[in-house]
């Protein structure tokens, strides 16, 4: 045990290495999910090597079937995505999907996506600037044609059904 370590122990400072404290100083542990088209094992290994060589990365998970890359560590999401795009030459975008059961209307026009992996739909609330209000408004509003047909056969308008028949 050296003099500086003993002194830092008396002061109550942790004995973590300087480099480790520097990485964690202004950042929080983050999980970054990206959608990257992975065609082969070469693409997968290139992505993995690019991310494992980055400072602050503690874990990399690549799921080629879903074209999904998950990075965990003390990193900035924008920097991670830029680095993958620059080093690999692949198109990178934030992971746009959420589990099916977390969306209120999974079959809404904006949420349902045929390209989504099994059990996932698009995150409509994140894609709209109003926090999902646009999607809920479009579901509740009927067009004038729909309103005419549904109003013609309602219990409140008994004469309309007789006039049609």
Secondary structure, DSSP 8 states (H G I E B T S, - for coil): --HHHHHHHHHT-----HHHHHHHSS---EEEEEEE---SHHHHHHHHHHHHTSTTEEEEEEETTTTEEEEEES--HHHHHHHHHHHH---EEE--EEEGGGSS-TTSTTT--TTS-TTEEE-HHHHSTTTTHHHHHHHH---HHHHHHHHHT-TT-HHHHHHH-
